[in-house]
Amino acid sequence: MSPPVRVFADLDGASAALARHVADRAQAAVRDRGRFSIVLSGGRTPLPLFRRLARGGGSGIPWRATDVFFADERCVPPDHPDSNFRQAWEALLSRVPIDRRRVHRLRGELRPISVAAARYARLVGRARVGGPSAPRFDLVMLGIGPDGHTASLFPGSPAVEERRRSVVAVRRSGLAPFVARLTLTPPALASARDVCFLVAGDDKSSVLAAILSAGPDGDPALPASRIRPPHPPTWYLDRAAAAELSPRRSASA
Ligand code: 6PG
């Protein structure tokens, strides 16, 4: 079954729809299991979504029962301009009534970075939402780069083929900022009840078309295509990113 694709006129429209979806999933998770766990993407694309959630766009998110994790982090201090944590903290997490202890930051400043990765892996290992065989997360949100990477899983990196560990250190970043990274691995990112990609801009239209047409096991050269949760990810796109999808695939939401 081909992954669900929702196309909007612009990033703001896609962000508004995703904000509503996050709120729906959060309320259902807390109703059914007493808590909601979400993994936030880095990069610039999610900023309008973060701001909308902070303003109440995801009205009714039970922040006091929410745990926030991060898909990846640059190996910089948390107050560094390149820090994914800093971006999410400033745009969203400092503006909502979340328990600071439930914001689980990837400690990009720790050295050696292998220790930082192992430390987060232990945290993720405890992050089951339900029984021992339940997924680790309720919702994982991701972006993609023009090279087809997601999180900090870059084409050609051994991290793309990691099947055992949930978090690894990536010493060579495939795109700026060219710093070492910490990233959740494909099995960790796929251990979710729901995975949503948010993609905008014409610089991603070609790689997006390639990702969505990758075979059932994905394409190792396109790491975003290798994220295979139990239920296919939903793609929230603006029209520019969807420009190379077939008319059938890119029917507006
Ligand atoms: C990161 C992100 C990365 C991001 C894509 C898209 O740390 O950079 O996790 O995977 O989602 O590179 O970035 P933009 O949204 O800035 O285009």
Residues whose N, C-alpha, C, O or C-beta is under 5 A from the ligand:
A	BS01	6PG	S41 G42 G43 R44 T45 P46 D72 G143 I144 G145 H149 T150 A151 S152
